[in-house]
């Protein structure tokens, strides 16, 4: 095996923004995000979207669903989750 030496160093903490208010995820916000994604999918000829989400990487899932996964992976269909048509292009 080819082992390489690793040297640890102290790094500065990333900048924090404690005075910034969170963005409320209203129904209008989610509808706008969904519309943008569906439009881009249509432009690219994509008819399904798989979103990876787990405890450490749940932001993309939360972006569309308002749900932050504290567990392991699971598929998300934002259109079906809201009771919409599974194929918006017909």
ABEGO torsion letter per residue (X at the ends): XBBBBBBBBBBBBBBBBAABBBBBBBAAAAAAAAAAAAAAAAAAGBABBBBBBBAAAAAAAAAAAGBBBABBBBBBBAAAAAGBBABAAX
